[in-house]
Amino acid sequence: MNAIKALLGRNSAPGLEAPGPDAEQLDTICRAALRAADHARLRPWRFLLVRGESRRKLGELFVAAALESAPEMTAAEKDRLRGKTLRAPLIIVVIASHREHPRVPGIEQDLSAGAAAQNLLNAAHALGLGAMWRTGSMAYHPRVKRGLGLGEAEKIIGFVYLGAVRGNPKTLREEDPADYFAEWPA
C-alpha cells in the first residue's frame, strides 16, 4: 500500500478476530515501531507480545487489579474484564522505558513511545490488518504494571490490539486541515 494512502486511510478497528499477523507481518510491524521519532536515539520503549493463552493470563491480572479497588465486583463484571484481553489474537503492550539523559525529559520519551505505538497502527493498516490502541484504567494500575514486569522508570503507553478486521470499518469523517493548522504569526 502507498504510504500516503495508508496514512490517510488508517482507521481504528474496534472489531478484530483471528488470524493475527503472521510471522513476516509481525516482523514488519515491529520494525516499523522501532523507526519512531526518538530524540538522542535513546530507544525509550519496549514491547510485550501477548497472544494465545497469555491473553487469558492478562485478563486474570486485570481482574486481580480491579478487585483491589472494587472488591464487590460481580461475576459478570469480572467476566467482562477478562473478555477485554480476548478481543484480538495479539496484543502488544507498548511501554515507555525512561532513560536518564540531560536533554531528553521523560515527556519526550513518552511521546517517542507513543510514536512507536502509532507506527504499529500504521504498519498494521498498510499490511491490511486491523488495529486498535486502547488504554483505560488497567494501563495505569500499579498491580498491572508489576504483573507485566515494569520497572520504576516505566509506564504503559497503551495496549495495541491486532488482528483481522471483523465487520465493516468505521466511516472516517473528513477533516479540514484549516480547522487545525494556522500560520504564525497570524
OpenMM code with the backbone's topology and positions (N, CA, C; nanometers):
from openmm import Vec3, app, unit

residues = "MET ASN ALA ILE LYS ALA LEU LEU GLY ARG ASN SER ALA PRO GLY LEU GLU ALA PRO GLY PRO ASP ALA GLU GLN LEU ASP THR ILE CYS ARG ALA ALA LEU ARG ALA ALA ASP HIS ALA ARG LEU ARG PRO TRP ARG PHE LEU LEU VAL ARG GLY GLU SER ARG ARG LYS LEU GLY GLU LEU PHE VAL ALA ALA ALA LEU GLU SER ALA PRO GLU MET THR ALA ALA GLU LYS ASP ARG LEU ARG GLY LYS THR LEU ARG ALA PRO LEU ILE ILE VAL VAL ILE ALA SER HIS ARG GLU HIS PRO ARG VAL PRO GLY ILE GLU GLN ASP LEU SER ALA GLY ALA ALA ALA GLN ASN LEU LEU ASN ALA ALA HIS ALA LEU GLY LEU GLY ALA MET TRP ARG THR GLY SER MET ALA TYR HIS PRO ARG VAL LYS ARG GLY LEU GLY LEU GLY GLU ALA GLU LYS ILE ILE GLY PHE VAL TYR LEU GLY ALA VAL ARG GLY ASN PRO LYS THR LEU ARG GLU GLU ASP PRO ALA ASP TYR PHE ALA GLU TRP PRO ALA".split()
positions = [
    Vec3(0.0860, -0.1179, 0.0000),
    Vec3(0.0000, 0.0000, 0.0000),
    Vec3(0.0899, 0.1234, 0.0000),
    Vec3(0.0527, 0.2226, -0.0772),
    Vec3(0.1215, 0.3511, -0.0824),
    Vec3(0.1205, 0.4149, 0.0568),
    Vec3(0.2343, 0.4719, 0.0989),
    Vec3(0.2467, 0.5265, 0.2349),
    Vec3(0.1449, 0.6365, 0.2629),
    Vec3(0.1265, 0.7288, 0.1714),
    Vec3(0.0319, 0.8394, 0.1945),
    Vec3(-0.1108, 0.7858, 0.1984),
    Vec3(-0.1438, 0.6952, 0.1090),
    Vec3(-0.2778, 0.6355, 0.1108),
    Vec3(-0.3024, 0.5645, 0.2441),
    Vec3(-0.2000, 0.4936, 0.2930),
    Vec3(-0.2136, 0.4232, 0.4210),
    Vec3(-0.2354, 0.5234, 0.5350),
    Vec3(-0.1582, 0.6296, 0.5379),
    Vec3(-0.1721, 0.7282, 0.6455),
    Vec3(-0.3087, 0.7957, 0.6421),
    Vec3(-0.3554, 0.8296, 0.5227),
    Vec3(-0.4839, 0.8986, 0.5115),
    Vec3(-0.6035, 0.8057, 0.5310),
    Vec3(-0.5830, 0.6760, 0.5179),
    Vec3(-0.6936, 0.5821, 0.5314),
    Vec3(-0.6937, 0.5031, 0.6612),
    Vec3(-0.5918, 0.5231, 0.7451),
    Vec3(-0.5833, 0.4458, 0.8685),
    Vec3(-0.7034, 0.4724, 0.9562),
    Vec3(-0.7529, 0.3660, 1.0155),
    Vec3(-0.8755, 0.3743, 1.0930),
    Vec3(-0.8652, 0.2707, 1.2045),
    Vec3(-0.9069, 0.3055, 1.3234),
    Vec3(-0.9096, 0.2071, 1.4307),
    Vec3(-1.0181, 0.1042, 1.4013),
    Vec3(-0.9859, -0.0208, 1.4280),
    Vec3(-1.0798, -0.1296, 1.4017),
    Vec3(-1.1262, -0.1881, 1.5349),
    Vec3(-1.2445, -0.1486, 1.5814),
    Vec3(-1.2905, -0.1993, 1.7108),
    Vec3(-1.3247, -0.3472, 1.7112),
    Vec3(-1.3563, -0.4039, 1.5958),
    Vec3(-1.3875, -0.5457, 1.5869),
    Vec3(-1.2727, -0.6210, 1.5228),
    Vec3(-1.2045, -0.7064, 1.6000),
    Vec3(-1.0900, -0.7809, 1.5491),
    Vec3(-1.1102, -0.9294, 1.5747),
    Vec3(-1.0513, -1.0114, 1.4891),
    Vec3(-1.0624, -1.1556, 1.5032),
    Vec3(-0.9381, -1.2218, 1.4454),
    Vec3(-0.9293, -1.3534, 1.4614),
    Vec3(-0.8200, -1.4294, 1.4010),
    Vec3(-0.8392, -1.4284, 1.2497),
    Vec3(-0.7341, -1.4339, 1.1747),
    Vec3(-0.5984, -1.4536, 1.2217),
    Vec3(-0.5314, -1.3220, 1.2596),
    Vec3(-0.4324, -1.3339, 1.3445),
    Vec3(-0.3469, -1.2192, 1.3746),
    Vec3(-0.2400, -1.2104, 1.2675),
    Vec3(-0.1473, -1.1202, 1.2863),
    Vec3(-0.0397, -1.1093, 1.1873),
    Vec3(0.0432, -1.2377, 1.1830),
    Vec3(0.0854, -1.2746, 1.0613),
    Vec3(0.1762, -1.3890, 1.0502),
    Vec3(0.3164, -1.3420, 1.0891),
    Vec3(0.4126, -1.4332, 1.0893),
    Vec3(0.5477, -1.4005, 1.1367),
    Vec3(0.6109, -1.2874, 1.0563),
    Vec3(0.5944, -1.2891, 0.9254),
    Vec3(0.6543, -1.1848, 0.8415),
    Vec3(0.5866, -1.0498, 0.8659),
    Vec3(0.4545, -1.0492, 0.8758),
    Vec3(0.3828, -0.9252, 0.9041),
    Vec3(0.4218, -0.8704, 1.0410),
    Vec3(0.4302, -0.9576, 1.1408),
    Vec3(0.4664, -0.9124, 1.2743),
    Vec3(0.6070, -0.8545, 1.2758),
    Vec3(0.6985, -0.9158, 1.2036),
    Vec3(0.8342, -0.8622, 1.1950),
    Vec3(0.8321, -0.7214, 1.1361),
    Vec3(0.7554, -0.7019, 1.0298),
    Vec3(0.7444, -0.5695, 0.9669),
    Vec3(0.6829, -0.4687, 1.0630),
    Vec3(0.5780, -0.5074, 1.1316),
    Vec3(0.5117, -0.4189, 1.2276),
    Vec3(0.6089, -0.3782, 1.3385),
    Vec3(0.6827, -0.4748, 1.3899),
    Vec3(0.7794, -0.4451, 1.4966),
    Vec3(0.8909, -0.3547, 1.4469),
    Vec3(0.9393, -0.3795, 1.3272),
    Vec3(1.0448, -0.2944, 1.2704),
    Vec3(0.9948, -0.1506, 1.2518),
    Vec3(0.8692, -0.1365, 1.2122),
    Vec3(0.8120, -0.0018, 1.1962),
    Vec3(0.8088, 0.0716, 1.3297),
    Vec3(0.7744, 0.0024, 1.4369),
    Vec3(0.7722, 0.0664, 1.5690),
    Vec3(0.9089, 0.1202, 1.6058),
    Vec3(1.0128, 0.0487, 1.5684),
    Vec3(1.1491, 0.0890, 1.6041),
    Vec3(1.2001, 0.2082, 1.5241),
    Vec3(1.1213, 0.2559, 1.4277),
    Vec3(1.1585, 0.3739, 1.3480),
    Vec3(1.0931, 0.5011, 1.4009),
    Vec3(1.0331, 0.4948, 1.5171),
    Vec3(0.9654, 0.6114, 1.5748),
    Vec3(1.0646, 0.7246, 1.6021),
    Vec3(1.0128, 0.8449, 1.5984),
    Vec3(1.0937, 0.9617, 1.6339),
    Vec3(1.1508, 0.9389, 1.7735),
    Vec3(1.2794, 0.9718, 1.7899),
    Vec3(1.3482, 0.9330, 1.9127),
    Vec3(1.4651, 1.0277, 1.9382),
    Vec3(1.4409, 1.1327, 2.0155),
    Vec3(1.5443, 1.2316, 2.0489),
    Vec3(1.6617, 1.1631, 2.1183),
    Vec3(1.7811, 1.1845, 2.0675),
    Vec3(1.9066, 1.1311, 2.1201),
    Vec3(1.9195, 0.9795, 2.1037),
    Vec3(1.8322, 0.9208, 2.0245),
    Vec3(1.8372, 0.7769, 1.9961),
    Vec3(1.8442, 0.6932, 2.1233),
    Vec3(1.7577, 0.7268, 2.2174),
    Vec3(1.7552, 0.6565, 2.3453),
    Vec3(1.6836, 0.5220, 2.3381),
    Vec3(1.5977, 0.5044, 2.2394),
    Vec3(1.5131, 0.3853, 2.2301),
    Vec3(1.4391, 0.3664, 2.3629),
    Vec3(1.3598, 0.4687, 2.4018),
    Vec3(1.2953, 0.4670, 2.5340),
    Vec3(1.1647, 0.3878, 2.5375),
    Vec3(1.1669, 0.2721, 2.4751),
    Vec3(1.0468, 0.1909, 2.4712),
    Vec3(1.0847, 0.0444, 2.4677),
    Vec3(0.9876, -0.0336, 2.5067),
    Vec3(0.9954, -0.1779, 2.4876),
    Vec3(0.8527, -0.2279, 2.4725),
    Vec3(0.8376, -0.3532, 2.4297),
    Vec3(0.7074, -0.4055, 2.3925),
    Vec3(0.6923, -0.5482, 2.4435),
    Vec3(0.5729, -0.5833, 2.4845),
    Vec3(0.5406, -0.7204, 2.5238),
    Vec3(0.4364, -0.7734, 2.4263),
    Vec3(0.4584, -0.8919, 2.3743),
    Vec3(0.3631, -0.9574, 2.2851),
    Vec3(0.2785, -1.0520, 2.3687),
    Vec3(0.1484, -1.0350, 2.3631),
    Vec3(0.0558, -1.1170, 2.4413),
    Vec3(-0.0381, -1.1853, 2.3427),
    Vec3(-0.0281, -1.3181, 2.3364),
    Vec3(-0.1126, -1.3938, 2.2435),
    Vec3(-0.1424, -1.5309, 2.3010),
    Vec3(-0.2311, -1.6012, 2.2360),
    Vec3(-0.2678, -1.7342, 2.2822),
    Vec3(-0.3225, -1.7303, 2.4247),
    Vec3(-0.2837, -1.8278, 2.5039),
    Vec3(-0.3318, -1.8370, 2.6418),
    Vec3(-0.2809, -1.7234, 2.7300),
    Vec3(-0.1748, -1.6580, 2.6887),
    Vec3(-0.1242, -1.5439, 2.7662),
    Vec3(-0.2280, -1.4324, 2.7754),
    Vec3(-0.3182, -1.4245, 2.6773),
    Vec3(-0.4251, -1.3245, 2.6836),
    Vec3(-0.5169, -1.3519, 2.8024),
    Vec3(-0.5432, -1.4783, 2.8306),
    Vec3(-0.6259, -1.5133, 2.9473),
    Vec3(-0.5535, -1.4765, 3.0774),
    Vec3(-0.4252, -1.5002, 3.0801),
    Vec3(-0.3452, -1.4643, 3.1982),
    Vec3(-0.3504, -1.3127, 3.2199),
    Vec3(-0.3427, -1.2360, 3.1115),
    Vec3(-0.3539, -1.0905, 3.1232),
    Vec3(-0.4927, -1.0525, 3.1741),
    Vec3(-0.5955, -1.1210, 3.1273),
    Vec3(-0.7315, -1.0956, 3.1762),
    Vec3(-0.7428, -1.1204, 3.3254),
    Vec3(-0.6797, -1.2263, 3.3744),
    Vec3(-0.6809, -1.2547, 3.5187),
    Vec3(-0.6059, -1.1468, 3.5961),
    Vec3(-0.4978, -1.0964, 3.5377),
    Vec3(-0.4240, -0.9868, 3.6007),
    Vec3(-0.5122, -0.8623, 3.6092),
    Vec3(-0.5885, -0.8343, 3.5031),
    Vec3(-0.6804, -0.7202, 3.5047),
    Vec3(-0.7838, -0.7363, 3.6167),
    Vec3(-0.8391, -0.8570, 3.6313),
    Vec3(-0.9397, -0.8808, 3.7353),
    Vec3(-0.8777, -0.8625, 3.8734),
    Vec3(-0.7600, -0.9187, 3.8955),
    Vec3(-0.6928, -0.9049, 4.0262),
    Vec3(-0.6685, -0.7575, 4.0582),
    Vec3(-0.6278, -0.6803, 3.9594),
    Vec3(-0.6040, -0.5375, 3.9811),
    Vec3(-0.7348, -0.4654, 4.0134),
    Vec3(-0.8387, -0.4948, 3.9384),
    Vec3(-0.9675, -0.4277, 3.9601),
    Vec3(-1.0253, -0.4606, 4.0970),
    Vec3(-1.0042, -0.5829, 4.1434),
    Vec3(-1.0566, -0.6238, 4.2742),
    Vec3(-0.9920, -0.5463, 4.3887),
    Vec3(-0.8719, -0.4960, 4.3681),
    Vec3(-0.8073, -0.4162, 4.4725),
    Vec3(-0.8868, -0.2902, 4.5041),
    Vec3(-0.9435, -0.2295, 4.4007),
    Vec3(-1.0191, -0.1066, 4.4237),
    Vec3(-1.1700, -0.1285, 4.4257),
    Vec3(-1.2156, -0.2425, 4.3771),
    Vec3(-1.3594, -0.2710, 4.3750),
    Vec3(-1.3829, -0.4171, 4.4124),
    Vec3(-1.3628, -0.4526, 4.5407),
    Vec3(-1.3765, -0.5926, 4.5806),
    Vec3(-1.5172, -0.6480, 4.5643),
    Vec3(-1.6149, -0.5616, 4.5455),
    Vec3(-1.7535, -0.6054, 4.5307),
    Vec3(-1.7909, -0.6358, 4.3861),
    Vec3(-1.6934, -0.6460, 4.2967),
    Vec3(-1.7230, -0.6750, 4.1553),
    Vec3(-1.8075, -0.8009, 4.1427),
    Vec3(-1.9040, -0.7942, 4.0538),
    Vec3(-1.9881, -0.9111, 4.0276),
    Vec3(-1.9147, -1.0073, 3.9343),
    Vec3(-1.9646, -1.1277, 3.9258),
    Vec3(-1.9075, -1.2267, 3.8352),
    Vec3(-1.9159, -1.1776, 3.6903),
    Vec3(-2.0256, -1.1123, 3.6560),
    Vec3(-2.0422, -1.0602, 3.5196),
    Vec3(-1.9391, -0.9515, 3.4902),
    Vec3(-1.9117, -0.8648, 3.5870),
    Vec3(-1.8116, -0.7596, 3.5680),
    Vec3(-1.6726, -0.8199, 3.5514),
    Vec3(-1.6432, -0.9231, 3.6276),
    Vec3(-1.5142, -0.9918, 3.6150),
    Vec3(-1.5018, -1.0561, 3.4767),
    Vec3(-1.6089, -1.1214, 3.4327),
    Vec3(-1.6069, -1.1861, 3.3007),
    Vec3(-1.5877, -1.0831, 3.1896),
    Vec3(-1.6554, -0.9686, 3.2029),
    Vec3(-1.6410, -0.8624, 3.1021),
    Vec3(-1.4961, -0.8146, 3.0963),
    Vec3(-1.4344, -0.7962, 3.2115),
    Vec3(-1.2955, -0.7506, 3.2169),
    Vec3(-1.2013, -0.8566, 3.1594),
    Vec3(-1.2248, -0.9822, 3.1928),
    Vec3(-1.1442, -1.0918, 3.1362),
    Vec3(-1.1558, -1.0935, 2.9833),
    Vec3(-1.2755, -1.0682, 2.9357),
    Vec3(-1.3007, -1.0727, 2.7921),
    Vec3(-1.2290, -0.9658, 2.7128),
    Vec3(-1.1921, -0.8574, 2.7784),
    Vec3(-1.1244, -0.7489, 2.7066),
    Vec3(-0.9939, -0.7955, 2.6429),
    Vec3(-0.9271, -0.8886, 2.7077),
    Vec3(-0.7991, -0.9342, 2.6545),
    Vec3(-0.8142, -1.0392, 2.5450),
    Vec3(-0.9378, -1.0776, 2.5164),
    Vec3(-0.9634, -1.1769, 2.4121),
    Vec3(-1.0225, -1.1129, 2.2869),
    Vec3(-1.0191, -0.9798, 2.2800),
    Vec3(-1.0800, -0.9080, 2.1678),
    Vec3(-0.9981, -0.9139, 2.0397),
    Vec3(-0.8764, -0.9655, 2.0479),
    Vec3(-0.7896, -0.9744, 1.9296),
    Vec3(-0.6917, -1.0892, 1.9512),
    Vec3(-0.6412, -1.1464, 1.8433),
    Vec3(-0.5465, -1.2563, 1.8592),
    Vec3(-0.4095, -1.2141, 1.9132),
    Vec3(-0.3759, -1.0864, 1.9021),
    Vec3(-0.2474, -1.0380, 1.9513),
    Vec3(-0.2656, -0.9015, 2.0168),
    Vec3(-0.2053, -0.8861, 2.1326),
    Vec3(-0.1994, -0.7561, 2.1996),
    Vec3(-0.0521, -0.7221, 2.2161),
    Vec3(-0.0142, -0.6030, 2.1757),
    Vec3(0.1215, -0.5551, 2.2002),
    Vec3(0.1118, -0.4481, 2.3080),
    Vec3(0.1784, -0.4728, 2.4201),
    Vec3(0.1831, -0.3754, 2.5280),
    Vec3(0.2996, -0.2823, 2.4970),
    Vec3(0.2682, -0.1539, 2.4792),
    Vec3(0.3699, -0.0540, 2.4483),
    Vec3(0.4116, 0.0111, 2.5797),
    Vec3(0.5407, 0.0052, 2.6086),
    Vec3(0.5938, 0.0527, 2.7365),
    Vec3(0.6966, 0.1624, 2.7118),
    Vec3(0.6764, 0.2763, 2.7782),
    Vec3(0.7791, 0.3809, 2.7785),
    Vec3(0.8793, 0.3415, 2.8857),
    Vec3(1.0029, 0.3317, 2.8458),
    Vec3(1.1095, 0.2891, 2.9358),
    Vec3(1.2112, 0.4028, 2.9431),
    Vec3(1.1916, 0.4901, 3.0414),
    Vec3(1.2716, 0.6112, 3.0509),
    Vec3(1.4194, 0.5827, 3.0746),
    Vec3(1.5019, 0.6614, 3.0060),
    Vec3(1.6475, 0.6565, 3.0200),
    Vec3(1.6923, 0.7924, 3.0745),
    Vec3(1.7875, 0.7916, 3.1636),
    Vec3(1.8421, 0.9183, 3.2136),
    Vec3(1.9172, 0.9878, 3.1010),
    Vec3(1.8845, 1.1161, 3.0803),
    Vec3(1.9523, 1.1947, 2.9774),
    Vec3(1.9367, 1.3422, 3.0114),
    Vec3(2.0445, 1.4200, 3.0024),
    Vec3(2.0380, 1.5612, 3.0425),
    Vec3(1.9493, 1.6488, 2.9532),
    Vec3(1.9254, 1.6076, 2.8283),
    Vec3(1.8477, 1.6910, 2.7361),
    Vec3(1.7150, 1.6295, 2.6929),
    Vec3(1.6836, 1.5088, 2.7398),
    Vec3(1.5619, 1.4425, 2.6941),
    Vec3(1.4768, 1.4080, 2.8160),
    Vec3(1.3810, 1.4965, 2.8496),
    Vec3(1.2960, 1.4698, 2.9665),
    Vec3(1.2009, 1.3523, 2.9407),
    Vec3(1.1437, 1.3035, 3.0487),
    Vec3(1.0529, 1.1897, 3.0421),
    Vec3(0.9388, 1.2089, 2.9449),
    Vec3(0.8828, 1.3288, 2.9383),
    Vec3(0.7688, 1.3519, 2.8489),
    Vec3(0.8074, 1.3265, 2.7045),
    Vec3(0.9289, 1.3638, 2.6649),
    Vec3(0.9721, 1.3366, 2.5275),
    Vec3(0.9869, 1.1873, 2.5041),
    Vec3(1.0271, 1.1152, 2.6062),
    Vec3(1.0413, 0.9707, 2.5933),
    Vec3(0.9038, 0.9040, 2.5855),
    Vec3(0.8074, 0.9577, 2.6602),
    Vec3(0.6696, 0.9075, 2.6485),
    Vec3(0.6161, 0.9321, 2.5074),
    Vec3(0.6435, 1.0504, 2.4545),
    Vec3(0.5965, 1.0820, 2.3194),
    Vec3(0.6614, 0.9902, 2.2162),
    Vec3(0.7868, 0.9573, 2.2361),
    Vec3(0.8544, 0.8648, 2.1453),
    Vec3(0.7879, 0.7272, 2.1504),
    Vec3(0.7555, 0.6808, 2.2704),
    Vec3(0.6857, 0.5517, 2.2822),
    Vec3(0.5479, 0.5604, 2.2165),
    Vec3(0.4813, 0.6752, 2.2294),
    Vec3(0.3532, 0.6951, 2.1619),
    Vec3(0.3699, 0.6926, 2.0104),
    Vec3(0.4798, 0.7513, 1.9617),
    Vec3(0.5070, 0.7475, 1.8177),
    Vec3(0.5313, 0.6032, 1.7727),
    Vec3(0.5969, 0.5238, 1.8567),
    Vec3(0.6184, 0.3823, 1.8239),
    Vec3(0.4839, 0.3093, 1.8148),
    Vec3(0.3933, 0.3404, 1.9082),
    Vec3(0.2598, 0.2798, 1.9040),
    Vec3(0.1870, 0.3195, 1.7757),
    Vec3(0.1964, 0.4457, 1.7375),
    Vec3(0.1326, 0.4909, 1.6141),
    Vec3(0.1917, 0.4191, 1.4931),
    Vec3(0.3237, 0.3977, 1.4954),
    Vec3(0.3855, 0.3240, 1.3852),
    Vec3(0.3331, 0.1806, 1.3783),
    Vec3(0.3073, 0.1190, 1.4944),
    Vec3(0.2459, -0.0149, 1.4949),
    Vec3(0.1122, -0.0115, 1.4218),
    Vec3(0.0298, 0.0880, 1.4553),
    Vec3(-0.1026, 0.1011, 1.3927),
    Vec3(-0.0911, 0.1236, 1.2425),
    Vec3(-0.0007, 0.2145, 1.2033),
    Vec3(0.0145, 0.2457, 1.0609),
    Vec3(0.0650, 0.1250, 0.9824),
    Vec3(0.1618, 0.0543, 1.0382),
    Vec3(0.2166, -0.0623, 0.9683),
    Vec3(0.1105, -0.1712, 0.9553),
    Vec3(0.0355, -0.1948, 1.0617),
    Vec3(-0.0704, -0.2960, 1.0550),
    Vec3(-0.1701, -0.2609, 0.9448),
    Vec3(-0.2113, -0.1347, 0.9404),
    Vec3(-0.3066, -0.0916, 0.8380),
    Vec3(-0.2478, -0.1105, 0.6980),
    Vec3(-0.1227, -0.0710, 0.6807),
    Vec3(-0.0592, -0.0828, 0.5492),
    Vec3(-0.0511, -0.2285, 0.5044),
    Vec3(-0.0470, -0.3211, 0.6006),
    Vec3(-0.0410, -0.4637, 0.5692),
    Vec3(-0.1796, -0.5275, 0.5575),
    Vec3(-0.2843, -0.4456, 0.5705),
    Vec3(-0.4206, -0.4972, 0.5561),
    Vec3(-0.4780, -0.5577, 0.6832),
    Vec3(-0.4156, -0.5299, 0.7968),
    Vec3(-0.4635, -0.5798, 0.9258),
    Vec3(-0.5402, -0.4709, 0.9985),
    Vec3(-0.6168, -0.5104, 1.0968),
    Vec3(-0.6860, -0.4148, 1.1812),
    Vec3(-0.6082, -0.3942, 1.3092),
    Vec3(-0.6239, -0.2766, 1.3666),
    Vec3(-0.5556, -0.2453, 1.4926),
    Vec3(-0.6380, -0.1456, 1.5718),
    Vec3(-0.6232, -0.1535, 1.7024),
    Vec3(-0.6899, -0.0606, 1.7932),
    Vec3(-0.5956, -0.0341, 1.9100),
    Vec3(-0.5741, 0.0942, 1.9417),
    Vec3(-0.4914, 0.1348, 2.0552),
    Vec3(-0.5863, 0.1625, 2.1703),
    Vec3(-0.5667, 0.0911, 2.2810),
    Vec3(-0.6507, 0.1097, 2.3987),
    Vec3(-0.5620, 0.1375, 2.5195),
    Vec3(-0.6174, 0.2144, 2.6111),
    Vec3(-0.5501, 0.2350, 2.7391),
    Vec3(-0.6491, 0.1935, 2.8470),
    Vec3(-0.7122, 0.2877, 2.9119),
    Vec3(-0.8065, 0.2554, 3.0182),
    Vec3(-0.7348, 0.2389, 3.1506),
    Vec3(-0.8118, 0.2160, 3.2550),
    Vec3(-0.7579, 0.2142, 3.3908),
    Vec3(-0.6513, 0.1074, 3.4119),
    Vec3(-0.6581, -0.0022, 3.3397),
    Vec3(-0.5598, -0.1087, 3.3596),
    Vec3(-0.4195, -0.0670, 3.3148),
    Vec3(-0.4111, 0.0270, 3.2217),
    Vec3(-0.2806, 0.0756, 3.1773),
    Vec3(-0.2086, 0.1526, 3.2868),
    Vec3(-0.2825, 0.2031, 3.3842),
    Vec3(-0.2238, 0.2869, 3.4886),
    Vec3(-0.2203, 0.2189, 3.6246),
    Vec3(-0.2730, 0.0982, 3.6335),
    Vec3(-0.2851, 0.0323, 3.7625),
    Vec3(-0.1501, -0.0263, 3.8063),
    Vec3(-0.1051, 0.0051, 3.9281),
    Vec3(0.0239, -0.0465, 3.9755),
    Vec3(0.0334, -0.1995, 3.9731),
    Vec3(-0.0767, -0.2685, 4.0016),
    Vec3(-0.0735, -0.4155, 4.0015),
    Vec3(-0.0492, -0.4692, 3.8609),
    Vec3(-0.1096, -0.4063, 3.7620),
    Vec3(-0.0877, -0.4488, 3.6230),
    Vec3(0.0569, -0.4224, 3.5842),
    Vec3(0.1074, -0.3053, 3.6205),
    Vec3(0.2467, -0.2733, 3.5875),
    Vec3(0.3423, -0.3746, 3.6511),
    Vec3(0.3199, -0.4071, 3.7766),
    Vec3(0.4045, -0.5075, 3.8439),
    Vec3(0.3895, -0.6439, 3.7774),
    Vec3(0.2653, -0.6816, 3.7483),
    Vec3(0.2392, -0.8120, 3.6879),
    Vec3(0.3025, -0.8294, 3.5512),
    Vec3(0.3184, -0.7192, 3.4804),
    Vec3(0.3825, -0.7229, 3.3482),
    Vec3(0.5334, -0.7032, 3.3573),
    Vec3(0.5836, -0.6844, 3.4796),
    Vec3(0.7278, -0.6725, 3.4977),
    Vec3(0.7858, -0.5360, 3.4677),
    Vec3(0.7047, -0.4304, 3.4781),
    Vec3(0.7566, -0.2972, 3.4524),
    Vec3(0.8432, -0.2494, 3.5685),
    Vec3(0.9479, -0.1757, 3.5346),
    Vec3(1.0351, -0.1160, 3.6342),
    Vec3(0.9809, 0.0186, 3.6791),
    Vec3(1.0478, 0.0774, 3.7748),
    Vec3(1.0065, 0.2073, 3.8302),
    Vec3(1.0050, 0.3175, 3.7244),
    Vec3(1.0962, 0.3122, 3.6296),
    Vec3(1.1073, 0.4171, 3.5275),
    Vec3(1.0289, 0.3818, 3.4016),
    Vec3(0.9272, 0.2968, 3.4170),
    Vec3(0.8492, 0.2548, 3.3008),
    Vec3(0.7009, 0.2790, 3.3226),
    Vec3(0.6314, 0.2967, 3.2115),
    Vec3(0.4851, 0.3116, 3.2158),
    Vec3(0.4251, 0.2537, 3.0894),
    Vec3(0.3019, 0.2083, 3.1033),
    Vec3(0.2299, 0.1553, 2.9878),
    Vec3(0.1729, 0.2725, 2.9095),
    Vec3(0.2084, 0.2783, 2.7829),
    Vec3(0.1556, 0.3807, 2.6926),
    Vec3(0.0240, 0.3329, 2.6324),
    Vec3(0.0120, 0.2038, 2.6107),
    Vec3(-0.1131, 0.1516, 2.5581),
    Vec3(-0.1042, 0.0048, 2.5255),
    Vec3(-0.2210, -0.0505, 2.5008),
    Vec3(-0.2360, -0.1878, 2.4557),
    Vec3(-0.2805, -0.1792, 2.3099),
    Vec3(-0.1983, -0.2271, 2.2178),
    Vec3(-0.2344, -0.2246, 2.0760),
    Vec3(-0.2852, -0.3636, 2.0390),
    Vec3(-0.4134, -0.3706, 2.0050),
    Vec3(-0.4794, -0.4951, 1.9657),
    Vec3(-0.4656, -0.5112, 1.8148),
    Vec3(-0.4263, -0.6300, 1.7698),
    Vec3(-0.4052, -0.6559, 1.6275),
    Vec3(-0.4771, -0.7829, 1.5832),
    Vec3(-0.5326, -0.7792, 1.4640),
    Vec3(-0.5976, -0.8962, 1.4072),
    Vec3(-0.6620, -0.8618, 1.2743),
    Vec3(-0.7404, -0.9538, 1.2244),
    Vec3(-0.8178, -0.9285, 1.1029),
    Vec3(-0.9387, -0.8435, 1.1408),
    Vec3(-0.9759, -0.7534, 1.0523),
    Vec3(-1.0915, -0.6665, 1.0779),
    Vec3(-1.2194, -0.7491, 1.0682),
    Vec3(-1.3020, -0.7394, 1.1721),
    Vec3(-1.4326, -0.8060, 1.1735),
    Vec3(-1.5386, -0.7013, 1.1410),
    Vec3(-1.6198, -0.7292, 1.0426),
    Vec3(-1.7253, -0.6354, 1.0054),
    Vec3(-1.6725, -0.5231, 0.9172),
    Vec3(-1.7536, -0.4203, 0.9052),
    Vec3(-1.7167, -0.3064, 0.8214),
    Vec3(-1.6404, -0.2035, 0.9034),
    Vec3(-1.5391, -0.1417, 0.8423),
    Vec3(-1.4651, -0.0390, 0.9152),
    Vec3(-1.5538, 0.0824, 0.9438),
    Vec3(-1.5158, 0.1544, 1.0482),
    Vec3(-1.5876, 0.2782, 1.0800),
    Vec3(-1.5717, 0.3764, 0.9646),
    Vec3(-1.6722, 0.4597, 0.9449),
    Vec3(-1.6634, 0.5651, 0.8448),
    Vec3(-1.5779, 0.6773, 0.9019),
    Vec3(-1.4785, 0.7173, 0.8253),
    Vec3(-1.3927, 0.8272, 0.8685),
    Vec3(-1.4560, 0.9602, 0.8312),
    Vec3(-1.4548, 1.0521, 0.9259),
    Vec3(-1.5032, 1.1866, 0.8975),
    Vec3(-1.3898, 1.2638, 0.8300),
    Vec3(-1.4207, 1.3301, 0.7219),
    Vec3(-1.3202, 1.4085, 0.6515),
    Vec3(-1.2921, 1.5351, 0.7318),
    Vec3(-1.1671, 1.5554, 0.7680),
    Vec3(-1.1272, 1.6729, 0.8455),
    Vec3(-1.0673, 1.7770, 0.7529),
    Vec3(-1.0893, 1.9032, 0.7856),
    Vec3(-1.0313, 2.0136, 0.7105),
    Vec3(-0.9066, 2.0607, 0.7835),
    Vec3(-0.7886, 2.0466, 0.7228),
    Vec3(-0.6666, 2.0913, 0.7900),
    Vec3(-0.6731, 2.2368, 0.8369),
    Vec3(-0.7480, 2.3210, 0.7675),
    Vec3(-0.7586, 2.4618, 0.8065),
    Vec3(-0.8198, 2.4791, 0.9453),
    Vec3(-0.8944, 2.3778, 0.9922),
    Vec3(-0.9514, 2.3851, 1.1270),
    Vec3(-0.8472, 2.3626, 1.2351),
    Vec3(-0.7305, 2.3121, 1.1979),
    Vec3(-0.6299, 2.2737, 1.2978),
    Vec3(-0.4938, 2.3397, 1.2760),
    Vec3(-0.4684, 2.3904, 1.1568),
    Vec3(-0.3391, 2.4498, 1.1250),
    Vec3(-0.3558, 2.5964, 1.0944),
    Vec3(-0.2631, 2.6771, 1.1465),
    Vec3(-0.2673, 2.8206, 1.1230),
    Vec3(-0.1242, 2.8719, 1.1084),
    Vec3(-0.1080, 2.9770, 1.0328),
    Vec3(0.0210, 3.0431, 1.0187),
    Vec3(0.0514, 3.1202, 1.1461),
    Vec3(0.1785, 3.1273, 1.1822),
    Vec3(0.2210, 3.2096, 1.2954),
    Vec3(0.3337, 3.2987, 1.2502),
    Vec3(0.3352, 3.4255, 1.2791),
    Vec3(0.2288, 3.4961, 1.3485),
    Vec3(0.1082, 3.5167, 1.2574),
    Vec3(-0.0061, 3.5275, 1.3213),
    Vec3(-0.1314, 3.5419, 1.2464),
    Vec3(-0.1425, 3.6787, 1.1837),
] * unit.nanometer
topology = app.Topology()
chain = topology.addChain("A")
for resn in residues:
    res = topology.addResidue(resn, chain)
    for name in ("N", "CA", "C"):
        topology.addAtom(name, app.Element.getBySymbol(name[0]), res)
